[in-house]
Amino acid sequence: MSVIDTTRTQDQLATALDGREIDAFAASLRGTLIRPGDDQYERARRVWNGMIDKRPGLIARCAGTADVVTAVRFAREAGLQVAVRGGGHNVAGNAVNDGGIVIDLSPMKGISVDSQRRLARAQGGVTWGDLDRETQVHGLATPGGEVSMTGIAGYTLSGGLGLLHRKWGLACDNLLSVEVVTADGDVVHASATKNPDLFWAVRGGGGNFGVVTWFEFQLHPLGPEVFSATTIYALDDALSIMRAWRDFTLHAPNEVTSQAVFWSLPAIPDFPEEMHGMPILITAGLYAGSVNDGERALAPLREFSEPVADLSGPTNYVDMQMSFDDFFPDGVQYYWKSLSLNALEDAMIDEIIDLARHRPSPDTLFALRHLGGAISEVAEDATAYGNRQAQYNLSLDATWRDPADNERNIAWVHGAWSDLRERLNAGVYLNFAGLGEENDLLARAGYGRNIERLRAVKRRYDPTNLFQGNINVAP
């Protein structure tokens, strides 16, 4: 088999495919085929990250698995570059391409919950806000994204850090089965007992192996009310607070997942106007258990220094998962990179604080997430996800408004990230991979020693590398 040609431009697509072929393809879909010039095209080609400006030749908005099968077979036979779009953010911009076809799952919003068996099934266009709303009716949840507009698909396939990961592991650790449309257009079901090699690979290996149309998750009793800590401190106190937070994480129970976030105080009515833009350090956490136990366990996060504000307290789990949505709107410029840290020594804390003081824009945030717990209790080779023994994740989340500042913000974050990664020989979290510019480096740093096994699975299910709009594992 030959490798799929990904060099077609939009003009080449128009000349290579007879209009009747495209019309026949459109007629075969239950969903909608969108083409350049259609009224829906400009909106359909846009993703959440405003920096991404790609113009696909075709956008197939799929109504169900049968549409996905049809789209995959059409793309393969026509030799088109393929991008797969789920329901959410896609900060790296891989959900669209130039001149190829986008297989868009965003209309596929089906969800079913089995409260007795504590299972949820969800289609590939579902967001965490969609899924949490349905599972919380039954007082159940599964580890998911920290912003409700995050799609379950890409997030889960590349691991899935969140506010429950120390108690119940990554999103991919709670995956029980998947339905996948492979490069041949076959519908394959994978689980621990059925096609286990594929099931192993999709838990951390990204979208390299096909289009995942259905996900089945294990659910856990949680909510609807939980205790959440959000304490805002002045950045001037960061040195002592960060050391205290690091010490807190060394002894925190698995029920506690916490973060330390360097940011600027948002311009919201809750705070006086003169404080807007003030550099801050937030210590935040969620307790996966009762409200009373959570208030006691998270109390230290609220007592590191005199706070600027303390927004902690009992809250509805669904509301909490939506609490940061407004700070990450559509159309803003985003460039996010991450590192996996095995420890948080004093010198590293000093360096992170210094970087935080010189962030390239006030909207940019640095987040240190405490890992360990249930994540590191899973063997490194049990799933494709790498870096399970890391104790912290550092994400450098550059966010800014003016496209004229793109080059400056990207260069700053990439430089800081590259310097730290090289000195620490650090792993990475592939959901925060910038624009995926250094694919091979990211694949090695993200998959670790699992990469050769991933290549073997890739050769079996996608030998021509049809699905390469991701951190690609070439066959």
C-alpha positions as CSV (number, residue, x, y, z in Angstrom):
1,M,0.0,0.0,0.0
2,S,1.2,3.5,-0.7
3,V,1.1,6.3,1.9
4,I,-1.7,8.7,1.5
5,D,-0.8,11.9,-0.4
6,T,-1.3,14.9,2.0
7,T,0.0,17.5,-0.4
8,R,-3.2,18.4,-2.2
9,T,-4.3,22.0,-2.1
10,Q,-7.9,23.1,-2.3
11,D,-7.5,23.8,-6.0
12,Q,-6.0,20.4,-6.6
13,L,-9.0,18.8,-4.8
14,A,-11.4,20.6,-7.1
15,T,-9.7,19.5,-10.2
16,A,-8.8,15.9,-9.0
17,L,-12.4,15.1,-8.1
18,D,-15.3,15.2,-10.5
19,G,-18.2,17.3,-9.2
20,R,-20.4,14.3,-9.7
21,E,-18.3,12.2,-7.3
22,I,-18.7,14.9,-4.7
23,D,-22.4,15.2,-5.3
24,A,-22.8,11.4,-5.0
25,F,-20.8,11.5,-1.7
26,A,-23.0,14.3,-0.4
27,A,-26.2,12.4,-1.3
28,S,-24.9,9.3,0.5
29,L,-24.7,11.1,3.9
30,R,-27.5,11.4,6.4
31,G,-25.6,14.4,7.7
32,T,-24.4,17.4,5.6
33,L,-21.5,17.9,3.3
34,I,-20.2,21.5,3.4
35,R,-18.1,22.9,0.6
36,P,-16.2,26.2,0.1
37,G,-18.7,28.9,-0.9
38,D,-21.6,27.3,1.1
39,D,-23.3,29.5,3.6
40,Q,-22.1,27.4,6.5
41,Y,-18.5,27.0,5.3
42,E,-16.8,29.9,7.1
43,R,-18.4,29.0,10.5
44,A,-17.8,25.2,9.9
45,R,-14.1,25.6,9.2
46,R,-13.4,27.6,12.4
47,V,-12.2,26.0,15.6
48,W,-12.0,27.3,19.1
49,N,-8.4,28.5,18.7
50,G,-8.6,31.8,16.8
51,M,-5.0,31.4,15.6
52,I,-6.1,28.4,13.3
53,D,-7.1,29.6,9.8
54,K,-7.3,26.5,7.6
55,R,-9.5,26.0,4.5
56,P,-10.5,22.3,4.0
57,G,-11.9,21.2,0.7
58,L,-14.8,19.3,2.2
59,I,-16.4,19.2,5.6
60,A,-18.6,16.1,6.3
61,R,-20.8,16.8,9.3
62,C,-21.7,13.2,10.3
63,A,-25.0,12.2,11.8
64,G,-23.8,8.8,12.9
65,T,-21.3,6.0,12.5
66,A,-22.6,5.1,9.0
67,D,-21.7,8.6,7.8
68,V,-18.2,8.3,9.3
69,V,-17.8,5.0,7.4
70,T,-18.8,6.6,4.2
71,A,-16.5,9.6,4.7
72,V,-13.5,7.5,5.6
73,R,-14.0,5.3,2.5
74,F,-14.4,8.3,0.3
75,A,-11.3,10.0,1.7
76,R,-9.2,6.9,1.3
77,E,-10.3,6.2,-2.3
78,A,-9.9,9.9,-3.3
79,G,-6.4,10.1,-1.6
80,L,-7.5,13.1,0.6
81,Q,-5.8,14.4,3.7
82,V,-8.1,13.6,6.6
83,A,-8.8,15.6,9.8
84,V,-11.2,14.4,12.5
85,R,-13.1,16.9,14.5
86,G,-14.8,16.0,17.8
87,G,-17.0,18.3,19.9
88,G,-14.6,20.6,21.7
89,H,-11.5,22.8,21.8
90,N,-8.7,21.4,19.7
91,V,-6.1,23.9,20.8
92,A,-3.5,22.5,18.3
93,G,-5.7,23.0,15.2
94,N,-5.5,19.4,14.0
95,A,-9.3,19.1,13.6
96,V,-9.1,21.0,10.3
97,N,-6.7,21.0,7.4
98,D,-6.0,22.8,4.1
99,G,-7.5,21.3,1.0
100,G,-8.5,17.9,2.5
101,I,-11.6,16.6,4.2
102,V,-12.8,17.2,7.7
103,I,-14.8,14.3,9.3
104,D,-16.8,16.3,11.7
105,L,-18.4,14.4,14.6
106,S,-19.8,17.5,16.4
107,P,-23.4,16.7,15.5
108,M,-23.0,13.2,17.1
109,K,-24.3,14.0,20.6
110,G,-25.8,10.7,21.8
111,I,-25.5,9.8,25.5
112,S,-26.9,6.9,27.5
113,V,-26.3,6.3,31.2
114,D,-26.8,2.9,33.0
115,S,-27.0,4.0,36.6
116,Q,-27.2,0.5,37.9
117,R,-24.0,-0.7,36.3
118,R,-22.4,2.8,36.6
119,L,-21.7,3.1,32.8
120,A,-22.1,5.8,30.3
121,R,-21.9,5.6,26.5
122,A,-21.3,8.7,24.5
123,Q,-20.7,9.6,20.9
124,G,-17.6,11.4,19.6
125,G,-19.2,14.9,19.4
126,V,-20.1,15.0,23.1
127,T,-18.5,17.6,25.4
128,W,-17.7,17.2,29.0
129,G,-20.5,19.6,29.8
130,D,-22.9,17.4,27.9
131,L,-21.8,14.2,29.6
132,D,-21.5,15.6,33.2
133,R,-25.1,17.0,32.9
134,E,-26.4,13.5,32.1
135,T,-24.3,11.5,34.6
136,Q,-25.0,13.9,37.5
137,V,-28.7,13.3,37.3
138,H,-27.7,9.9,38.8
139,G,-25.1,11.3,41.2
140,L,-22.3,9.8,39.0
141,A,-19.2,11.2,37.2
142,T,-16.1,10.1,35.4
143,P,-12.8,12.0,35.3
144,G,-13.2,14.7,32.6
145,G,-12.0,18.1,31.4
146,E,-11.6,21.2,33.6
147,V,-13.7,23.3,31.1
148,S,-17.1,22.1,30.1
149,M,-16.7,22.9,26.4
150,T,-13.8,20.4,26.1
151,G,-14.7,17.5,23.9
152,I,-14.6,14.0,25.3
153,A,-12.9,12.5,22.2
154,G,-9.5,14.1,21.7
155,Y,-9.2,14.7,25.5
156,T,-9.7,11.0,26.3
157,L,-7.7,9.6,23.5
158,S,-4.6,11.5,24.6
159,G,-5.0,10.6,28.3
160,G,-7.2,13.2,30.0
161,L,-6.0,15.1,33.1
162,G,-8.7,16.6,35.2
163,L,-10.0,17.4,38.7
164,L,-10.7,13.7,39.6
165,H,-7.5,12.1,38.3
166,R,-5.8,11.3,41.6
167,K,-8.8,9.4,42.8
168,W,-10.0,7.6,39.7
169,G,-7.2,8.1,37.2
170,L,-7.1,9.6,33.7
171,A,-10.2,9.7,31.5
172,C,-8.6,6.9,29.4
173,D,-8.2,4.8,32.5
174,N,-12.0,4.9,32.9
175,L,-12.6,3.9,29.3
176,L,-14.2,0.4,29.1
177,S,-14.8,0.1,25.3
178,V,-14.8,2.0,22.1
179,E,-16.3,1.8,18.6
180,V,-13.8,2.7,16.0
181,V,-14.0,3.3,12.2
182,T,-10.7,2.1,10.9
183,A,-8.8,3.3,7.8
184,D,-10.5,0.5,5.7
185,G,-13.9,1.9,6.7
186,D,-14.6,-1.1,9.0
187,V,-16.5,-0.7,12.3
188,V,-14.4,-2.3,15.0
189,H,-15.3,-2.7,18.7
190,A,-12.4,-2.7,21.1
191,S,-12.2,-3.5,24.9
192,A,-10.0,-5.4,27.3
193,T,-11.3,-8.7,25.7
194,K,-12.0,-7.7,22.1
195,N,-9.3,-6.3,19.9
196,P,-7.2,-5.6,23.0
197,D,-4.3,-4.2,21.0
198,L,-6.4,-1.5,19.6
199,F,-8.0,-0.8,23.0
200,W,-4.5,-0.5,24.5
201,A,-3.5,2.0,21.8
202,V,-6.5,4.3,21.9
203,R,-6.0,4.8,25.7
204,G,-3.3,7.5,25.3
205,G,-2.3,7.0,21.6
206,G,-4.5,9.8,20.3
207,G,-6.4,9.6,17.0
208,N,-3.8,7.6,15.2
209,F,-5.8,4.4,14.6
210,G,-9.2,5.5,13.4
211,V,-12.3,7.6,14.2
212,V,-13.7,6.7,17.6
213,T,-17.4,7.1,17.2
214,W,-18.6,5.8,20.6
215,F,-16.9,5.8,24.1
216,E,-18.0,3.7,27.1
217,F,-16.9,5.0,30.5
218,Q,-16.9,3.7,34.0
219,L,-18.8,6.1,36.4
220,H,-18.2,6.7,40.0
221,P,-20.5,8.1,42.8
222,L,-19.9,11.9,43.1
223,G,-22.0,14.9,43.7
224,P,-24.2,16.6,42.9
225,E,-22.6,18.7,45.6
226,V,-18.8,18.7,46.1
227,F,-16.4,20.9,48.0
228,S,-14.1,23.0,45.8
229,A,-11.2,25.2,47.0
230,T,-10.3,28.3,45.0
231,T,-8.1,30.8,46.9
232,I,-6.5,33.8,45.3
233,Y,-3.2,35.1,46.6
234,A,-1.0,38.0,45.5
235,L,2.0,36.9,43.4
236,D,4.3,38.7,45.9
237,D,3.7,35.8,48.3
238,A,4.3,33.1,45.7
239,L,7.6,31.8,47.1
240,S,6.3,30.7,50.4
241,I,3.0,29.6,49.0
242,M,4.5,27.4,46.4
243,R,6.7,25.7,48.9
244,A,3.7,25.1,51.2
245,W,1.6,23.9,48.3
246,R,4.4,21.5,47.2
247,D,4.6,20.1,50.8
248,F,0.8,19.8,50.9
249,T,0.8,17.7,47.7
250,L,3.4,15.3,49.2
251,H,0.9,14.1,51.8
252,A,-2.5,14.7,50.2
253,P,-4.9,11.7,50.0
254,N,-5.9,10.5,46.6
255,E,-9.3,12.1,47.0
256,V,-7.6,15.5,46.7
257,T,-6.6,16.8,43.2
258,S,-5.1,20.3,43.4
259,Q,-3.4,22.9,41.3
260,A,-1.3,26.0,41.6
261,V,-2.1,28.6,38.9
262,F,-0.2,31.7,38.0
263,W,-2.4,34.3,36.3
264,S,-3.7,37.8,36.3
265,L,-6.9,38.7,38.1
266,P,-9.7,38.7,35.5
267,A,-11.7,41.8,34.8
268,I,-14.9,40.6,36.3
269,P,-17.4,42.6,38.5
270,D,-16.6,40.5,41.6
271,F,-13.3,42.4,42.0
272,P,-12.7,46.2,42.1
273,E,-11.6,47.7,38.8
274,E,-8.2,48.8,40.2
275,M,-7.4,45.1,40.9
276,H,-8.1,43.9,37.4
277,G,-4.9,42.6,35.8
278,M,-3.2,42.1,39.2
279,P,-0.6,39.2,39.0
280,I,-1.9,36.4,41.2
281,L,-1.3,32.8,42.3
282,I,-4.4,30.6,42.8
283,T,-4.4,27.4,44.8
284,A,-7.3,25.3,43.8
285,G,-8.6,21.8,44.5
286,L,-11.5,19.4,44.4
287,Y,-12.3,16.6,46.9
288,A,-13.7,13.4,45.4
289,G,-15.9,12.6,48.4
290,S,-18.3,14.2,50.9
291,V,-18.5,18.0,51.3
292,N,-17.5,17.8,55.0
293,D,-14.5,15.7,54.4
294,G,-13.5,17.9,51.5
295,E,-13.7,21.1,53.5
296,R,-11.3,19.6,56.1
297,A,-8.9,18.1,53.5
298,L,-8.7,21.3,51.4
299,A,-8.4,23.7,54.3
300,P,-4.6,24.1,53.9
301,L,-5.0,25.5,50.4
302,R,-6.9,28.4,52.0
303,E,-4.4,29.2,54.7
304,F,-1.0,29.6,52.9
305,S,-1.1,33.4,53.3
306,E,-3.6,36.3,53.6
307,P,-5.7,35.8,50.5
308,V,-6.9,38.4,48.0
309,A,-10.1,36.4,47.8
310,D,-11.4,33.0,48.9
311,L,-14.0,31.5,46.6
312,S,-14.0,28.1,48.2
313,G,-17.1,26.3,49.4
314,P,-19.7,23.7,48.6
315,T,-20.7,23.8,44.9
316,N,-22.7,21.9,42.4
317,Y,-20.3,19.7,40.4
318,V,-21.8,20.7,37.0
319,D,-21.5,24.3,37.9
320,M,-17.9,23.9,39.1
321,Q,-17.0,22.3,35.8
322,M,-18.4,25.3,34.0
323,S,-16.8,28.0,36.2
324,F,-13.8,28.7,34.0
325,D,-15.7,28.5,30.6
326,D,-16.0,32.3,30.2
327,F,-12.2,32.8,30.6
328,F,-11.5,30.6,27.5
329,P,-13.8,32.0,24.8
330,D,-13.9,31.0,21.1
331,G,-11.8,33.0,18.7
332,V,-9.0,34.1,21.1
333,Q,-5.3,33.1,20.3
334,Y,-4.1,30.0,22.2
335,Y,-0.7,28.3,22.3
336,W,-0.3,25.7,25.1
337,K,2.8,23.6,25.9
338,S,3.4,21.2,28.8
339,L,6.0,19.3,30.7
340,S,5.8,16.3,33.1
341,L,7.9,16.9,36.2
342,N,9.1,14.1,38.5
343,A,9.6,16.4,41.4
344,L,9.2,20.0,42.4
345,E,12.5,21.1,44.0
346,D,13.0,24.6,45.5
347,A,15.1,25.7,42.5
348,M,12.4,24.6,40.1
349,I,9.8,26.6,42.1
350,D,12.1,29.6,41.9
351,E,12.4,29.3,38.1
352,I,8.7,28.8,37.6
353,I,7.9,31.9,39.6
354,D,10.4,33.9,37.7
355,L,8.9,32.8,34.4
356,A,5.4,33.6,35.7
357,R,6.5,37.2,36.5
358,H,7.5,37.6,32.9
359,R,4.5,36.0,31.1
360,P,4.1,37.4,27.6
361,S,0.5,38.5,28.1
362,P,-1.8,39.0,31.2
363,D,-4.2,36.4,30.0
364,T,-1.4,33.8,29.8
365,L,-1.5,31.3,32.7
366,F,0.9,28.7,34.1
367,A,-0.8,25.8,35.8
368,L,1.0,23.2,38.0
369,R,-1.2,20.1,38.4
370,H,-0.6,17.6,41.1
371,L,-0.5,14.1,39.5
372,G,0.4,10.8,41.1
373,G,-2.4,8.9,43.0
374,A,-4.4,6.6,40.8
375,I,-2.5,7.7,37.7
376,S,0.8,6.3,38.9
377,E,-0.9,3.1,40.3
378,V,-1.4,1.9,36.7
379,A,1.6,0.2,35.1
380,E,3.5,2.3,32.5
381,D,2.8,-0.2,29.7
382,A,-0.8,-1.0,30.7
383,T,-2.0,1.7,28.3
384,A,-0.4,3.8,25.6
385,Y,-0.3,6.8,27.9
386,G,3.3,7.6,29.0
387,N,4.9,9.4,31.9
388,R,2.7,7.8,34.6
389,Q,5.2,8.2,37.3
390,A,5.4,12.0,36.9
391,Q,4.2,13.9,40.0
392,Y,3.4,17.2,38.4
393,N,2.3,18.6,35.1
394,L,3.4,22.1,34.2
395,S,1.4,23.8,31.4
396,L,2.4,27.1,29.9
397,D,-0.9,28.3,28.5
398,A,-0.3,31.4,26.3
399,T,-3.6,33.2,25.7
400,W,-3.9,36.6,24.0
401,R,-6.3,38.7,22.0
402,D,-4.4,40.4,19.2
403,P,-3.3,38.2,16.2
404,A,-0.5,40.7,15.7
405,D,1.1,39.3,18.9
406,N,1.1,35.7,17.6
407,E,4.8,35.5,16.8
408,R,6.0,37.1,20.1
409,N,3.8,34.9,22.4
410,I,4.6,31.7,20.6
411,A,8.3,32.4,20.6
412,W,8.3,33.2,24.3
413,V,6.4,30.0,25.4
414,H,8.3,27.8,23.0
415,G,11.6,29.1,24.2
416,A,10.8,28.6,27.9
417,W,9.3,25.2,27.2
418,S,12.3,24.0,25.1
419,D,14.8,25.1,27.7
420,L,13.1,23.4,30.5
421,R,12.4,20.2,28.5
422,E,16.0,19.8,27.4
423,R,17.5,20.4,30.8
424,L,15.0,18.1,32.6
425,N,14.6,15.5,29.8
426,A,10.9,15.9,30.6
427,G,8.0,14.1,29.2
428,V,5.0,16.0,27.8
429,Y,1.2,15.8,28.0
430,L,0.0,15.6,24.4
431,N,-3.3,17.4,24.8
432,F,-1.1,20.5,25.4
433,A,1.4,20.2,22.5
434,G,1.4,23.7,21.0
435,L,0.7,23.3,17.3
436,G,2.5,20.0,17.2
437,E,5.5,21.5,15.4
438,E,8.0,19.0,16.6
439,N,6.0,15.8,16.0
440,D,8.7,13.2,16.4
441,L,10.1,14.8,19.6
442,L,6.6,15.1,21.1
443,A,5.7,11.5,20.2
444,R,8.8,10.2,21.9
445,A,8.3,12.5,24.9
446,G,4.6,11.8,25.2
447,Y,4.5,8.0,24.6
448,G,7.8,7.1,26.1
449,R,8.7,3.4,25.8
450,N,5.3,2.6,24.4
451,I,6.0,4.1,21.0
452,E,7.3,1.0,19.3
453,R,4.2,-1.0,20.4
454,L,2.1,1.9,19.1
455,R,3.9,1.6,15.7
456,A,2.9,-2.0,15.5
457,V,-0.7,-1.3,16.2
458,K,-0.6,1.5,13.6
459,R,0.7,-0.9,11.0
460,R,-2.2,-3.2,11.6
461,Y,-5.0,-0.7,11.6
462,D,-3.7,2.2,9.5
463,P,-0.7,1.1,7.4
464,T,-1.0,3.9,4.9
465,N,-1.2,6.6,7.7
466,L,-4.6,7.9,6.6
467,F,-5.0,9.3,10.2
468,Q,-2.1,11.6,10.6
469,G,-3.8,14.8,11.8
470,N,-2.5,14.3,15.3
471,I,0.8,13.7,17.2
472,N,1.5,11.1,14.6
473,V,2.9,7.7,15.1
474,A,4.1,6.8,11.6
475,P,3.6,3.1,10.7
